[in-house]
Amino acid sequence: MYKYCQSCGMTMKRDEHGGGSNADGSRNTMYCSHCYRDGRFTVRNITVEDMKTRVRGQLKSVGFPGFVASFFTRNLHKLERWKIHTMAVE
Ligand SMILES: [Zn+2]
């Protein structure tokens, strides 16, 4: 069980579904429900820099100041999804 979504870095505890879903309907505890549904990433063909921009935008839209949003996303590239490829095609 991962503490953070390995795609966007969100705390898994904050995920209302408790994780993403696999193709067979079982729960995926590596990625959150926003990133991973029915065995597929919801956003494909995205670079880690694009993901950082997305997450920063989402954090700001819910009221986090910019510096906090940047702090949250600064280590995004170390997550499992981005470890091997900085460009996630799947
Ligand atoms: Zn996620």
PDB file of the backbone (N, CA, C, O) and the ligand in Angstrom, with CONECT records:
HET     ZN  A 101       1
ATOM      1  N   MET A   1       0.849  -1.205   0.000  1.00  0.00           N
ATOM      2  CA  MET A   1       0.000   0.000   0.000  1.00  0.00           C
ATOM      3  C   MET A   1       0.877   1.245   0.000  1.00  0.00           C
ATOM      4  O   MET A   1       1.713   1.434   0.883  1.00  0.00           O
ATOM      5  N   TYR A   2       0.677   2.069  -0.982  1.00  0.00           N
ATOM      6  CA  TYR A   2       1.445   3.302  -1.064  1.00  0.00           C
ATOM      7  C   TYR A   2       0.740   4.424  -0.298  1.00  0.00           C
ATOM      8  O   TYR A   2      -0.488   4.491  -0.253  1.00  0.00           O
ATOM      9  N   LYS A   3       1.537   5.292   0.294  1.00  0.00           N
ATOM     10  CA  LYS A   3       0.990   6.414   1.035  1.00  0.00           C
ATOM     11  C   LYS A   3       0.533   7.522   0.083  1.00  0.00           C
ATOM     12  O   LYS A   3      -0.424   8.250   0.346  1.00  0.00           O
ATOM     13  N   TYR A   4       1.254   7.615  -1.025  1.00  0.00           N
ATOM     14  CA  TYR A   4       0.925   8.645  -2.015  1.00  0.00           C
ATOM     15  C   TYR A   4       0.664   7.989  -3.363  1.00  0.00           C
ATOM     16  O   TYR A   4       1.268   6.971  -3.700  1.00  0.00           O
ATOM     17  N   CYS A   5      -0.231   8.579  -4.119  1.00  0.00           N
ATOM     18  CA  CYS A   5      -0.451   8.120  -5.485  1.00  0.00           C
ATOM     19  C   CYS A   5       0.874   8.220  -6.235  1.00  0.00           C
ATOM     20  O   CYS A   5       1.548   9.249  -6.180  1.00  0.00           O
ATOM     21  N   GLN A   6       1.246   7.150  -6.934  1.00  0.00           N
ATOM     22  CA  GLN A   6       2.539   7.114  -7.613  1.00  0.00           C
ATOM     23  C   GLN A   6       2.503   7.755  -8.997  1.00  0.00           C
ATOM     24  O   GLN A   6       3.423   7.591  -9.799  1.00  0.00           O
ATOM     25  N   SER A   7       1.442   8.476  -9.255  1.00  0.00           N
ATOM     26  CA  SER A   7       1.363   9.247 -10.488  1.00  0.00           C
ATOM     27  C   SER A   7       1.294  10.736 -10.205  1.00  0.00           C
ATOM     28  O   SER A   7       2.045  11.515 -10.793  1.00  0.00           O
ATOM     29  N   CYS A   8       0.388  11.145  -9.298  1.00  0.00           N
ATOM     30  CA  CYS A   8       0.198  12.584  -9.055  1.00  0.00           C
ATOM     31  C   CYS A   8       0.675  13.029  -7.680  1.00  0.00           C
ATOM     32  O   CYS A   8       0.764  14.230  -7.426  1.00  0.00           O
ATOM     33  N   GLY A   9       0.985  12.093  -6.784  1.00  0.00           N
ATOM     34  CA  GLY A   9       1.515  12.452  -5.475  1.00  0.00           C
ATOM     35  C   GLY A   9       0.467  12.771  -4.420  1.00  0.00           C
ATOM     36  O   GLY A   9       0.811  13.154  -3.302  1.00  0.00           O
ATOM     37  N   MET A  10      -0.809  12.617  -4.764  1.00  0.00           N
ATOM     38  CA  MET A  10      -1.855  12.895  -3.787  1.00  0.00           C
ATOM     39  C   MET A  10      -1.820  11.860  -2.651  1.00  0.00           C
ATOM     40  O   MET A  10      -1.540  10.681  -2.870  1.00  0.00           O
ATOM     41  N   THR A  11      -2.110  12.332  -1.443  1.00  0.00           N
ATOM     42  CA  THR A  11      -2.193  11.417  -0.315  1.00  0.00           C
ATOM     43  C   THR A  11      -3.349  10.452  -0.551  1.00  0.00           C
ATOM     44  O   THR A  11      -4.481  10.878  -0.781  1.00  0.00           O
ATOM     45  N   MET A  12      -3.065   9.152  -0.493  1.00  0.00           N
ATOM     46  CA  MET A  12      -4.098   8.156  -0.776  1.00  0.00           C
ATOM     47  C   MET A  12      -5.269   8.263   0.196  1.00  0.00           C
ATOM     48  O   MET A  12      -6.412   7.964  -0.151  1.00  0.00           O
ATOM     49  N   LYS A  13      -4.971   8.685   1.395  1.00  0.00           N
ATOM     50  CA  LYS A  13      -6.024   8.825   2.404  1.00  0.00           C
ATOM     51  C   LYS A  13      -7.093   9.827   1.990  1.00  0.00           C
ATOM     52  O   LYS A  13      -8.256   9.724   2.379  1.00  0.00           O
ATOM     53  N   ARG A  14      -6.665  10.797   1.189  1.00  0.00           N
ATOM     54  CA  ARG A  14      -7.607  11.831   0.755  1.00  0.00           C
ATOM     55  C   ARG A  14      -8.453  11.384  -0.427  1.00  0.00           C
ATOM     56  O   ARG A  14      -9.398  12.068  -0.820  1.00  0.00           O
ATOM     57  N   ASP A  15      -8.110  10.234  -0.989  1.00  0.00           N
ATOM     58  CA  ASP A  15      -8.877   9.731  -2.121  1.00  0.00           C
ATOM     59  C   ASP A  15     -10.186   9.121  -1.618  1.00  0.00           C
ATOM     60  O   ASP A  15     -10.177   8.177  -0.829  1.00  0.00           O
ATOM     61  N   GLU A  16     -11.285   9.658  -2.074  1.00  0.00           N
ATOM     62  CA  GLU A  16     -12.591   9.191  -1.594  1.00  0.00           C
ATOM     63  C   GLU A  16     -12.870   7.735  -1.957  1.00  0.00           C
ATOM     64  O   GLU A  16     -13.706   7.085  -1.328  1.00  0.00           O
ATOM     65  N   HIS A  17     -12.168   7.220  -2.972  1.00  0.00           N
ATOM     66  CA  HIS A  17     -12.378   5.821  -3.355  1.00  0.00           C
ATOM     67  C   HIS A  17     -11.302   4.895  -2.777  1.00  0.00           C
ATOM     68  O   HIS A  17     -11.377   3.676  -2.936  1.00  0.00           O
ATOM     69  N   GLY A  18     -10.317   5.470  -2.116  1.00  0.00           N
ATOM     70  CA  GLY A  18      -9.258   4.672  -1.510  1.00  0.00           C
ATOM     71  C   GLY A  18      -8.294   4.081  -2.515  1.00  0.00           C
ATOM     72  O   GLY A  18      -7.553   3.150  -2.197  1.00  0.00           O
ATOM     73  N   GLY A  19      -8.297   4.616  -3.726  1.00  0.00           N
ATOM     74  CA  GLY A  19      -7.364   4.157  -4.742  1.00  0.00           C
ATOM     75  C   GLY A  19      -8.028   4.037  -6.104  1.00  0.00           C
ATOM     76  O   GLY A  19      -9.241   4.201  -6.239  1.00  0.00           O
ATOM     77  N   GLY A  20      -7.220   3.751  -7.099  1.00  0.00           N
ATOM     78  CA  GLY A  20      -7.747   3.566  -8.449  1.00  0.00           C
ATOM     79  C   GLY A  20      -8.392   2.198  -8.592  1.00  0.00           C
ATOM     80  O   GLY A  20      -8.460   1.435  -7.629  1.00  0.00           O
ATOM     81  N   SER A  21      -8.864   1.889  -9.792  1.00  0.00           N
ATOM     82  CA  SER A  21      -9.492   0.590 -10.005  1.00  0.00           C
ATOM     83  C   SER A  21      -8.817  -0.149 -11.148  1.00  0.00           C
ATOM     84  O   SER A  21      -8.458   0.441 -12.167  1.00  0.00           O
ATOM     85  N   ASN A  22      -8.650  -1.463 -10.958  1.00  0.00           N
ATOM     86  CA  ASN A  22      -8.065  -2.314 -11.986  1.00  0.00           C
ATOM     87  C   ASN A  22      -9.131  -2.727 -12.988  1.00  0.00           C
ATOM     88  O   ASN A  22     -10.325  -2.513 -12.776  1.00  0.00           O
ATOM     89  N   ALA A  23      -8.678  -3.324 -14.083  1.00  0.00           N
ATOM     90  CA  ALA A  23      -9.598  -3.713 -15.148  1.00  0.00           C
ATOM     91  C   ALA A  23     -10.648  -4.709 -14.639  1.00  0.00           C
ATOM     92  O   ALA A  23     -11.775  -4.730 -15.134  1.00  0.00           O
ATOM     93  N   ASP A  24     -10.281  -5.530 -13.656  1.00  0.00           N
ATOM     94  CA  ASP A  24     -11.227  -6.523 -13.134  1.00  0.00           C
ATOM     95  C   ASP A  24     -12.097  -5.961 -11.999  1.00  0.00           C
ATOM     96  O   ASP A  24     -12.858  -6.695 -11.368  1.00  0.00           O
ATOM     97  N   GLY A  25     -11.977  -4.674 -11.755  1.00  0.00           N
ATOM     98  CA  GLY A  25     -12.820  -4.045 -10.737  1.00  0.00           C
ATOM     99  C   GLY A  25     -12.211  -4.008  -9.350  1.00  0.00           C
ATOM    100  O   GLY A  25     -12.759  -3.377  -8.447  1.00  0.00           O
ATOM    101  N   SER A  26     -11.073  -4.686  -9.172  1.00  0.00           N
ATOM    102  CA  SER A  26     -10.416  -4.656  -7.867  1.00  0.00           C
ATOM    103  C   SER A  26      -9.723  -3.309  -7.670  1.00  0.00           C
ATOM    104  O   SER A  26      -9.532  -2.550  -8.620  1.00  0.00           O
ATOM    105  N   ARG A  27      -9.363  -3.035  -6.456  1.00  0.00           N
ATOM    106  CA  ARG A  27      -8.771  -1.738  -6.139  1.00  0.00           C
ATOM    107  C   ARG A  27      -7.286  -1.703  -6.452  1.00  0.00           C
ATOM    108  O   ARG A  27      -6.563  -2.672  -6.223  1.00  0.00           O
ATOM    109  N   ASN A  28      -6.851  -0.591  -6.970  1.00  0.00           N
ATOM    110  CA  ASN A  28      -5.436  -0.374  -7.217  1.00  0.00           C
ATOM    111  C   ASN A  28      -4.930   0.621  -6.189  1.00  0.00           C
ATOM    112  O   ASN A  28      -5.381   1.765  -6.135  1.00  0.00           O
ATOM    113  N   THR A  29      -3.986   0.169  -5.374  1.00  0.00           N
ATOM    114  CA  THR A  29      -3.526   0.998  -4.264  1.00  0.00           C
ATOM    115  C   THR A  29      -2.228   1.739  -4.594  1.00  0.00           C
ATOM    116  O   THR A  29      -1.637   2.382  -3.726  1.00  0.00           O
ATOM    117  N   MET A  30      -1.801   1.646  -5.824  1.00  0.00           N
ATOM    118  CA  MET A  30      -0.592   2.353  -6.237  1.00  0.00           C
ATOM    119  C   MET A  30      -0.946   3.736  -6.791  1.00  0.00           C
ATOM    120  O   MET A  30      -0.183   4.691  -6.642  1.00  0.00           O
ATOM    121  N   TYR A  31      -2.094   3.823  -7.419  1.00  0.00           N
ATOM    122  CA  TYR A  31      -2.526   5.083  -8.028  1.00  0.00           C
ATOM    123  C   TYR A  31      -3.903   5.468  -7.506  1.00  0.00           C
ATOM    124  O   TYR A  31      -4.706   4.611  -7.138  1.00  0.00           O
ATOM    125  N   CYS A  32      -4.160   6.767  -7.481  1.00  0.00           N
ATOM    126  CA  CYS A  32      -5.442   7.247  -6.970  1.00  0.00           C
ATOM    127  C   CYS A  32      -6.539   7.109  -8.025  1.00  0.00           C
ATOM    128  O   CYS A  32      -6.277   6.812  -9.191  1.00  0.00           O
ATOM    129  N   SER A  33      -7.769   7.333  -7.580  1.00  0.00           N
ATOM    130  CA  SER A  33      -8.919   7.162  -8.477  1.00  0.00           C
ATOM    131  C   SER A  33      -8.979   8.239  -9.559  1.00  0.00           C
ATOM    132  O   SER A  33      -9.672   8.078 -10.564  1.00  0.00           O
ATOM    133  N   HIS A  34      -8.252   9.337  -9.351  1.00  0.00           N
ATOM    134  CA  HIS A  34      -8.237  10.396 -10.366  1.00  0.00           C
ATOM    135  C   HIS A  34      -7.277  10.042 -11.494  1.00  0.00           C
ATOM    136  O   HIS A  34      -7.475  10.446 -12.640  1.00  0.00           O
ATOM    137  N   CYS A  35      -6.229   9.278 -11.157  1.00  0.00           N
ATOM    138  CA  CYS A  35      -5.211   8.935 -12.149  1.00  0.00           C
ATOM    139  C   CYS A  35      -5.480   7.614 -12.845  1.00  0.00           C
ATOM    140  O   CYS A  35      -5.140   7.451 -14.017  1.00  0.00           O
ATOM    141  N   TYR A  36      -6.083   6.678 -12.146  1.00  0.00           N
ATOM    142  CA  TYR A  36      -6.149   5.307 -12.653  1.00  0.00           C
ATOM    143  C   TYR A  36      -7.548   4.725 -12.468  1.00  0.00           C
ATOM    144  O   TYR A  36      -8.022   4.576 -11.342  1.00  0.00           O
ATOM    145  N   ARG A  37      -8.201   4.400 -13.577  1.00  0.00           N
ATOM    146  CA  ARG A  37      -9.553   3.854 -13.531  1.00  0.00           C
ATOM    147  C   ARG A  37      -9.691   2.717 -14.519  1.00  0.00           C
ATOM    148  O   ARG A  37      -9.241   2.828 -15.659  1.00  0.00           O
ATOM    149  N   ASP A  38     -10.308   1.622 -14.096  1.00  0.00           N
ATOM    150  CA  ASP A  38     -10.570   0.475 -14.970  1.00  0.00           C
ATOM    151  C   ASP A  38      -9.311  -0.035 -15.659  1.00  0.00           C
ATOM    152  O   ASP A  38      -9.337  -0.425 -16.827  1.00  0.00           O
ATOM    153  N   GLY A  39      -8.198  -0.024 -14.906  1.00  0.00           N
ATOM    154  CA  GLY A  39      -6.962  -0.586 -15.432  1.00  0.00           C
ATOM    155  C   GLY A  39      -6.199   0.319 -16.375  1.00  0.00           C
ATOM    156  O   GLY A  39      -5.244  -0.124 -17.013  1.00  0.00           O
ATOM    157  N   ARG A  40      -6.597   1.575 -16.480  1.00  0.00           N
ATOM    158  CA  ARG A  40      -5.909   2.510 -17.379  1.00  0.00           C
ATOM    159  C   ARG A  40      -5.696   3.843 -16.688  1.00  0.00           C
ATOM    160  O   ARG A  40      -6.471   4.244 -15.819  1.00  0.00           O
ATOM    161  N   PHE A  41      -4.638   4.516 -17.088  1.00  0.00           N
ATOM    162  CA  PHE A  41      -4.451   5.879 -16.612  1.00  0.00           C
ATOM    163  C   PHE A  41      -5.500   6.771 -17.270  1.00  0.00           C
ATOM    164  O   PHE A  41      -5.783   6.629 -18.460  1.00  0.00           O
ATOM    165  N   THR A  42      -6.067   7.678 -16.503  1.00  0.00           N
ATOM    166  CA  THR A  42      -7.081   8.579 -17.051  1.00  0.00           C
ATOM    167  C   THR A  42      -6.446   9.606 -17.979  1.00  0.00           C
ATOM    168  O   THR A  42      -7.067  10.064 -18.938  1.00  0.00           O
ATOM    169  N   VAL A  43      -5.183   9.964 -17.673  1.00  0.00           N
ATOM    170  CA  VAL A  43      -4.461  10.895 -18.543  1.00  0.00           C
ATOM    171  C   VAL A  43      -3.235  10.182 -19.072  1.00  0.00           C
ATOM    172  O   VAL A  43      -2.348   9.802 -18.308  1.00  0.00           O
ATOM    173  N   ARG A  44      -3.189   9.998 -20.395  1.00  0.00           N
ATOM    174  CA  ARG A  44      -2.042   9.337 -21.017  1.00  0.00           C
ATOM    175  C   ARG A  44      -1.285  10.354 -21.869  1.00  0.00           C
ATOM    176  O   ARG A  44      -1.728  11.489 -22.044  1.00  0.00           O
ATOM    177  N   ASN A  45      -0.156   9.933 -22.388  1.00  0.00           N
ATOM    178  CA  ASN A  45       0.683  10.835 -23.192  1.00  0.00           C
ATOM    179  C   ASN A  45       0.958  12.141 -22.454  1.00  0.00           C
ATOM    180  O   ASN A  45       0.748  13.235 -22.978  1.00  0.00           O
ATOM    181  N   ILE A  46       1.421  11.992 -21.258  1.00  0.00           N
ATOM    182  CA  ILE A  46       1.684  13.173 -20.434  1.00  0.00           C
ATOM    183  C   ILE A  46       3.106  13.074 -19.902  1.00  0.00           C
ATOM    184  O   ILE A  46       3.577  11.992 -19.552  1.00  0.00           O
ATOM    185  N   THR A  47       3.769  14.194 -19.847  1.00  0.00           N
ATOM    186  CA  THR A  47       5.118  14.209 -19.280  1.00  0.00           C
ATOM    187  C   THR A  47       5.015  14.560 -17.801  1.00  0.00           C
ATOM    188  O   THR A  47       3.994  15.057 -17.326  1.00  0.00           O
ATOM    189  N   VAL A  48       6.085  14.290 -17.102  1.00  0.00           N
ATOM    190  CA  VAL A  48       6.081  14.576 -15.671  1.00  0.00           C
ATOM    191  C   VAL A  48       5.940  16.083 -15.438  1.00  0.00           C
ATOM    192  O   VAL A  48       5.339  16.505 -14.450  1.00  0.00           O
ATOM    193  N   GLU A  49       6.490  16.888 -16.340  1.00  0.00           N
ATOM    194  CA  GLU A  49       6.343  18.337 -16.194  1.00  0.00           C
ATOM    195  C   GLU A  49       4.897  18.769 -16.394  1.00  0.00           C
ATOM    196  O   GLU A  49       4.412  19.672 -15.711  1.00  0.00           O
ATOM    197  N   ASP A  50       4.202  18.115 -17.339  1.00  0.00           N
ATOM    198  CA  ASP A  50       2.782  18.414 -17.540  1.00  0.00           C
ATOM    199  C   ASP A  50       1.979  18.035 -16.297  1.00  0.00           C
ATOM    200  O   ASP A  50       1.062  18.747 -15.888  1.00  0.00           O
ATOM    201  N   MET A  51       2.349  16.890 -15.702  1.00  0.00           N
ATOM    202  CA  MET A  51       1.644  16.448 -14.502  1.00  0.00           C
ATOM    203  C   MET A  51       1.868  17.441 -13.364  1.00  0.00           C
ATOM    204  O   MET A  51       0.939  17.765 -12.624  1.00  0.00           O
ATOM    205  N   LYS A  52       3.086  17.916 -13.231  1.00  0.00           N
ATOM    206  CA  LYS A  52       3.363  18.919 -12.186  1.00  0.00           C
ATOM    207  C   LYS A  52       2.487  20.148 -12.381  1.00  0.00           C
ATOM    208  O   LYS A  52       1.918  20.676 -11.425  1.00  0.00           O
ATOM    209  N   THR A  53       2.385  20.594 -13.622  1.00  0.00           N
ATOM    210  CA  THR A  53       1.567  21.768 -13.919  1.00  0.00           C
ATOM    211  C   THR A  53       0.103  21.511 -13.578  1.00  0.00           C
ATOM    212  O   THR A  53      -0.573  22.368 -13.010  1.00  0.00           O
ATOM    213  N   ARG A  54      -0.378  20.318 -13.931  1.00  0.00           N
ATOM    214  CA  ARG A  54      -1.776  19.955 -13.633  1.00  0.00           C
ATOM    215  C   ARG A  54      -2.038  19.954 -12.136  1.00  0.00           C
ATOM    216  O   ARG A  54      -3.011  20.543 -11.664  1.00  0.00           O
ATOM    217  N   VAL A  55      -1.153  19.280 -11.387  1.00  0.00           N
ATOM    218  CA  VAL A  55      -1.357  19.146  -9.946  1.00  0.00           C
ATOM    219  C   VAL A  55      -1.268  20.516  -9.273  1.00  0.00           C
ATOM    220  O   VAL A  55      -2.054  20.834  -8.381  1.00  0.00           O
ATOM    221  N   ARG A  56      -0.299  21.318  -9.715  1.00  0.00           N
ATOM    222  CA  ARG A  56      -0.180  22.684  -9.154  1.00  0.00           C
ATOM    223  C   ARG A  56      -1.462  23.473  -9.391  1.00  0.00           C
ATOM    224  O   ARG A  56      -1.948  24.162  -8.494  1.00  0.00           O
ATOM    225  N   GLY A  57      -2.007  23.371 -10.596  1.00  0.00           N
ATOM    226  CA  GLY A  57      -3.250  24.071 -10.929  1.00  0.00           C
ATOM    227  C   GLY A  57      -4.410  23.607 -10.064  1.00  0.00           C
ATOM    228  O   GLY A  57      -5.219  24.413  -9.604  1.00  0.00           O
ATOM    229  N   GLN A  58      -4.483  22.283  -9.846  1.00  0.00           N
ATOM    230  CA  GLN A  58      -5.559  21.735  -9.013  1.00  0.00           C
ATOM    231  C   GLN A  58      -5.427  22.212  -7.574  1.00  0.00           C
ATOM    232  O   GLN A  58      -6.421  22.573  -6.946  1.00  0.00           O
ATOM    233  N   LEU A  59      -4.211  22.216  -7.052  1.00  0.00           N
ATOM    234  CA  LEU A  59      -3.991  22.649  -5.671  1.00  0.00           C
ATOM    235  C   LEU A  59      -4.358  24.124  -5.519  1.00  0.00           C
ATOM    236  O   LEU A  59      -4.995  24.514  -4.540  1.00  0.00           O
ATOM    237  N   LYS A  60      -3.955  24.934  -6.484  1.00  0.00           N
ATOM    238  CA  LYS A  60      -4.276  26.362  -6.426  1.00  0.00           C
ATOM    239  C   LYS A  60      -5.780  26.573  -6.513  1.00  0.00           C
ATOM    240  O   LYS A  60      -6.323  27.462  -5.857  1.00  0.00           O
ATOM    241  N   SER A  61      -6.458  25.759  -7.323  1.00  0.00           N
ATOM    242  CA  SER A  61      -7.902  25.932  -7.493  1.00  0.00           C
ATOM    243  C   SER A  61      -8.673  25.586  -6.218  1.00  0.00           C
ATOM    244  O   SER A  61      -9.798  26.049  -6.031  1.00  0.00           O
ATOM    245  N   VAL A  62      -8.078  24.780  -5.345  1.00  0.00           N
ATOM    246  CA  VAL A  62      -8.748  24.484  -4.076  1.00  0.00           C
ATOM    247  C   VAL A  62      -8.208  25.360  -2.943  1.00  0.00           C
ATOM    248  O   VAL A  62      -8.517  25.136  -1.773  1.00  0.00           O
ATOM    249  N   GLY A  63      -7.394  26.366  -3.307  1.00  0.00           N
ATOM    250  CA  GLY A  63      -7.037  27.390  -2.339  1.00  0.00           C
ATOM    251  C   GLY A  63      -5.628  27.352  -1.771  1.00  0.00           C
ATOM    252  O   GLY A  63      -5.296  28.153  -0.898  1.00  0.00           O
ATOM    253  N   PHE A  64      -4.785  26.427  -2.255  1.00  0.00           N
ATOM    254  CA  PHE A  64      -3.405  26.404  -1.761  1.00  0.00           C
ATOM    255  C   PHE A  64      -2.603  27.518  -2.424  1.00  0.00           C
ATOM    256  O   PHE A  64      -2.746  27.744  -3.625  1.00  0.00           O
ATOM    257  N   PRO A  65      -1.761  28.218  -1.664  1.00  0.00           N
ATOM    258  CA  PRO A  65      -0.901  29.222  -2.294  1.00  0.00           C
ATOM    259  C   PRO A  65       0.129  28.571  -3.218  1.00  0.00           C
ATOM    260  O   PRO A  65       0.458  27.395  -3.064  1.00  0.00           O
ATOM    261  N   GLY A  66       0.631  29.345  -4.176  1.00  0.00           N
ATOM    262  CA  GLY A  66       1.541  28.816  -5.184  1.00  0.00           C
ATOM    263  C   GLY A  66       2.769  28.126  -4.629  1.00  0.00           C
ATOM    264  O   GLY A  66       3.199  27.099  -5.156  1.00  0.00           O
ATOM    265  N   PHE A  67       3.341  28.684  -3.561  1.00  0.00           N
ATOM    266  CA  PHE A  67       4.574  28.089  -3.039  1.00  0.00           C
ATOM    267  C   PHE A  67       4.314  26.724  -2.401  1.00  0.00           C
ATOM    268  O   PHE A  67       5.174  25.843  -2.426  1.00  0.00           O
ATOM    269  N   VAL A  68       3.113  26.559  -1.827  1.00  0.00           N
ATOM    270  CA  VAL A  68       2.748  25.260  -1.255  1.00  0.00           C
ATOM    271  C   VAL A  68       2.535  24.246  -2.387  1.00  0.00           C
ATOM    272  O   VAL A  68       2.965  23.096  -2.301  1.00  0.00           O
ATOM    273  N   ALA A  69       1.869  24.697  -3.433  1.00  0.00           N
ATOM    274  CA  ALA A  69       1.626  23.830  -4.589  1.00  0.00           C
ATOM    275  C   ALA A  69       2.946  23.378  -5.206  1.00  0.00           C
ATOM    276  O   ALA A  69       3.079  22.222  -5.608  1.00  0.00           O
ATOM    277  N   SER A  70       3.914  24.274  -5.283  1.00  0.00           N
ATOM    278  CA  SER A  70       5.225  23.926  -5.832  1.00  0.00           C
ATOM    279  C   SER A  70       5.970  22.959  -4.919  1.00  0.00           C
ATOM    280  O   SER A  70       6.682  22.068  -5.384  1.00  0.00           O
ATOM    281  N   PHE A  71       5.797  23.145  -3.628  1.00  0.00           N
ATOM    282  CA  PHE A  71       6.429  22.263  -2.653  1.00  0.00           C
ATOM    283  C   PHE A  71       5.902  20.828  -2.811  1.00  0.00           C
ATOM    284  O   PHE A  71       6.669  19.867  -2.764  1.00  0.00           O
ATOM    285  N   PHE A  72       4.594  20.702  -2.997  1.00  0.00           N
ATOM    286  CA  PHE A  72       3.967  19.387  -3.150  1.00  0.00           C
ATOM    287  C   PHE A  72       4.426  18.658  -4.401  1.00  0.00           C
ATOM    288  O   PHE A  72       4.551  17.433  -4.405  1.00  0.00           O
ATOM    289  N   THR A  73       4.677  19.412  -5.458  1.00  0.00           N
ATOM    290  CA  THR A  73       4.962  18.781  -6.744  1.00  0.00           C
ATOM    291  C   THR A  73       6.451  18.646  -7.036  1.00  0.00           C
ATOM    292  O   THR A  73       6.827  18.068  -8.056  1.00  0.00           O
ATOM    293  N   ARG A  74       7.316  19.177  -6.145  1.00  0.00           N
ATOM    294  CA  ARG A  74       8.729  19.224  -6.491  1.00  0.00           C
ATOM    295  C   ARG A  74       9.374  17.845  -6.615  1.00  0.00           C
ATOM    296  O   ARG A  74      10.375  17.697  -7.317  1.00  0.00           O
ATOM    297  N   ASN A  75       8.822  16.840  -5.949  1.00  0.00           N
ATOM    298  CA  ASN A  75       9.406  15.494  -6.029  1.00  0.00           C
ATOM    299  C   ASN A  75       8.580  14.517  -6.870  1.00  0.00           C
ATOM    300  O   ASN A  75       8.767  13.302  -6.797  1.00  0.00           O
ATOM    301  N   LEU A  76       7.685  15.057  -7.651  1.00  0.00           N
ATOM    302  CA  LEU A  76       6.779  14.223  -8.451  1.00  0.00           C
ATOM    303  C   LEU A  76       7.536  13.236  -9.355  1.00  0.00           C
ATOM    304  O   LEU A  76       7.101  12.101  -9.552  1.00  0.00           O
ATOM    305  N   HIS A  77       8.667  13.686  -9.896  1.00  0.00           N
ATOM    306  CA  HIS A  77       9.437  12.848 -10.820  1.00  0.00           C
ATOM    307  C   HIS A  77      10.039  11.621 -10.150  1.00  0.00           C
ATOM    308  O   HIS A  77      10.536  10.727 -10.835  1.00  0.00           O
ATOM    309  N   LYS A  78      10.000  11.564  -8.814  1.00  0.00           N
ATOM    310  CA  LYS A  78      10.549  10.396  -8.108  1.00  0.00           C
ATOM    311  C   LYS A  78       9.512   9.293  -7.914  1.00  0.00           C
ATOM    312  O   LYS A  78       9.854   8.199  -7.467  1.00  0.00           O
ATOM    313  N   LEU A  79       8.260   9.563  -8.243  1.00  0.00           N
ATOM    314  CA  LEU A  79       7.203   8.573  -8.074  1.00  0.00           C
ATOM    315  C   LEU A  79       7.365   7.441  -9.088  1.00  0.00           C
ATOM    316  O   LEU A  79       8.006   7.603 -10.126  1.00  0.00           O
ATOM    317  N   GLU A  80       6.766   6.281  -8.762  1.00  0.00           N
ATOM    318  CA  GLU A  80       6.961   5.071  -9.576  1.00  0.00           C
ATOM    319  C   GLU A  80       6.626   5.267 -11.063  1.00  0.00           C
ATOM    320  O   GLU A  80       7.329   4.762 -11.938  1.00  0.00           O
ATOM    321  N   ARG A  81       5.552   6.000 -11.330  1.00  0.00           N
ATOM    322  CA  ARG A  81       5.143   6.145 -12.731  1.00  0.00           C
ATOM    323  C   ARG A  81       6.197   6.848 -13.563  1.00  0.00           C
ATOM    324  O   ARG A  81       6.304   6.615 -14.767  1.00  0.00           O
ATOM    325  N   TRP A  82       6.980   7.712 -12.919  1.00  0.00           N
ATOM    326  CA  TRP A  82       7.912   8.568 -13.661  1.00  0.00           C
ATOM    327  C   TRP A  82       9.362   8.128 -13.514  1.00  0.00           C
ATOM    328  O   TRP A  82      10.261   8.748 -14.080  1.00  0.00           O
ATOM    329  N   LYS A  83       9.592   7.067 -12.761  1.00  0.00           N
ATOM    330  CA  LYS A  83      10.959   6.637 -12.481  1.00  0.00           C
ATOM    331  C   LYS A  83      11.701   6.204 -13.737  1.00  0.00           C
ATOM    332  O   LYS A  83      12.864   6.555 -13.936  1.00  0.00           O
ATOM    333  N   ILE A  84      11.022   5.444 -14.574  1.00  0.00           N
ATOM    334  CA  ILE A  84      11.685   4.884 -15.753  1.00  0.00           C
ATOM    335  C   ILE A  84      11.564   5.828 -16.941  1.00  0.00           C
ATOM    336  O   ILE A  84      12.546   6.121 -17.624  1.00  0.00           O
ATOM    337  N   HIS A  85      10.336   6.300 -17.176  1.00  0.00           N
ATOM    338  CA  HIS A  85      10.118   7.207 -18.297  1.00  0.00           C
ATOM    339  C   HIS A  85       9.586   8.531 -17.768  1.00  0.00           C
ATOM    340  O   HIS A  85       8.645   8.557 -16.975  1.00  0.00           O
ATOM    341  N   THR A  86      10.180   9.608 -18.201  1.00  0.00           N
ATOM    342  CA  THR A  86       9.621  10.896 -17.811  1.00  0.00           C
ATOM    343  C   THR A  86       8.414  11.213 -18.691  1.00  0.00           C
ATOM    344  O   THR A  86       7.631  12.117 -18.400  1.00  0.00           O
ATOM    345  N   MET A  87       8.283  10.440 -19.781  1.00  0.00           N
ATOM    346  CA  MET A  87       7.105  10.581 -20.645  1.00  0.00           C
ATOM    347  C   MET A  87       6.294   9.303 -20.499  1.00  0.00           C
ATOM    348  O   MET A  87       6.746   8.232 -20.905  1.00  0.00           O
ATOM    349  N   ALA A  88       5.096   9.403 -19.923  1.00  0.00           N
ATOM    350  CA  ALA A  88       4.262   8.225 -19.737  1.00  0.00           C
ATOM    351  C   ALA A  88       3.286   8.100 -20.890  1.00  0.00           C
ATOM    352  O   ALA A  88       2.357   8.898 -21.020  1.00  0.00           O
ATOM    353  N   VAL A  89       3.498   7.103 -21.721  1.00  0.00           N
ATOM    354  CA  VAL A  89       2.618   6.921 -22.880  1.00  0.00           C
ATOM    355  C   VAL A  89       1.406   6.076 -22.515  1.00  0.00           C
ATOM    356  O   VAL A  89       0.397   6.104 -23.220  1.00  0.00           O
ATOM    357  N   GLU A  90       1.491   5.347 -21.455  1.00  0.00           N
ATOM    358  CA  GLU A  90       0.349   4.517 -21.027  1.00  0.00           C
ATOM    359  C   GLU A  90      -0.363   5.160 -19.874  1.00  0.00           C
ATOM    360  O   GLU A  90      -1.347   4.615 -19.374  1.00  0.00           O
TER     361      GLU A  90
HETATM  362 ZN    ZN A 101      -3.100  10.260  -8.660  1.00  0.00          ZN2+
END
